[in-house]
Amino acid sequence: MGRKPIDESSSMKREDEIIQAAVNVFSSKGFSAATTSEIAKEAGIAEGTIFRYFKTKKDILHGILLKLIKTFSGSLVLSGIEKIFHEGEGKDLRKLFKEVVRDRLNVARSIQPMAQVLLTEAIYHADIRKALYDNLYIKALALFTAFRNEAVAKGVLR
């Protein structure tokens, strides 16, 4: 009898469960102090199961990073700001900036545990810093620069 084919959606679900458990453990203990045994316990799985999805604990951290970047740089970060800027056409600049700040605070609250882990670990890992810079900072900077250039062209800003 051959092996049963692995259901890709259940595999991705299990990987997400491991990542969420790791976020919980890392945010309470820190990356260095956390163990894969604790992550497995948090996820409700055997420790060996983790290694079917991630070779090392650092690979789990990279999984968290990728999940955050996909979530954060996509619709969560950029579309919210784009929408505010687009709908803000002709609005008072102070009101517009208040909306941006309010939106950013809501985003920060929604991803707080995951962001805490990544920002803390970015201090120690150059590859994480680079991924955050390339995928978040550069995109957000481009968006704000375009907004500023448009506002200067319209005479709203100097």
N, C-alpha and C positions, 0 to 999 in steps of 0.2 A: 504494500500500500504506500503510495507517494505522500509527500508532504501536502498539507492543506494550504492553498494559496493564502497569502497574507492580504487581508482587506486593507487597502491603502487609507481609507477614511478612519478606521479604527486605529491604525498605526499612527496617523497624524494626531488623533485624539489622545492617545497614550503619550506621545511626545509633548503635547501641550500640557497634559497633567503633570508630567515630570518638570517641565519648565515652571509651571505655576507653583509647584511644591518647592522648587529650588528658590524661586523669588521669595517665598515665605521664610525659608530657612536662612537664605543669604541676608535678607533684610533684618532678621532678628540677631543673627550671629556673626554676620560678615562672611565674605567669600572664604578667606583663609581658615577660619575656625570651623566652618561647616564641613560635614562629611557626607559622602554619598549614601551612607547608611541612614543618616538623618533625613536626607531628601527622599529616600525610598520609603521610610516610615511615614513621612508626611504625605506622600503620594499613595500610600496603601499598596505598595508593590514590593516584590523581592529586590534586593540590592542588585543582583545580577541582571535584572530586567533593564535597569538604567543603562548598562553597558551595551545593550542591543541597539540603543538609540544614540548614545554619546560615548565616545572613547574615553574621555577624561572629564574631570570636574570643570576644567577650563572650557571644554567644548559645550558644557551646559551653559556656562556664562555667555559664550558666543551665541548660543541659541536664544538666550534672553535678549541679547543685543539685537539680533536679527528681528526678533518679534517686536521689540520696541521700535526699531527703525521702520519696519513695515507699517506699524500702527501709527507711529508718531509723524513720520515724514509724509505720509499719504494724506488721507482725508482728514485726519485729526488735526494736524498742524497747518498744512498749507491751505486746504480748502476753507477752513474757518476764517483765516486771515484774508484770503482772496475774496470771500463772500462779504466780509465787513468792508473791505476796500471798495469792492464793486458797488455795493448798496450804499456806500457812504458818499457817493458822488454828490457834491453840492452841500454836504452836511458840514456843520461847524467842526473844525479840526479838533477841538478839545473833546467834543462828544465822540468823535470817531476814535480818538486815542483811548478814551475811557472804555469804549466797547472792546477795543483790542486787548487792553489790560484785563478786563473782566473775562474775556474769552480765554486768554492765556492762563489765568488763574484756575478756571474750570478745567482746562486741559491738564494742568499740573496736578490738580487734585485727583483726577481720574486715573492717572498713571503713577501716582506717588510711590508705591512700593517698588515697582519695577525701575523707575527713574532713580530712586535712592540707591539701589544696588549698582546700577550702571555708572552713575556719576561718582560714587565712591570708588568703584573699581577702575574707572578711567584715570584716576590719580596714579595707579600702579601699573597700568597696562597700556602701552603705546598703541597697540593695534585697536583697542577699544576707543581711545581718544581719536584716532584717525578716522574710524568709521563714523563716530558721532560728528566729527568736523565735516567730513565729505558728504554725509547723507542728511544732516540736519542744519548745521550752521550755514553752509554754502547756499542751500535752497532758501532758507529763511532770509538770509542777507540779500539774495537776488530779488526776492519778493518785496522787501522793504526798500531796496534801492530803486526798483521800478516805480513803486508808489511815490517815493520822494522825487524822482525825476519828473514824473507826471505832475505832481503838485507844484514843482518849481516852474515847469513849462506853462502852467495855468496861472501862475502868479500868486498862488496860495501860500507858498513857502519861498523863502529867499535862500 
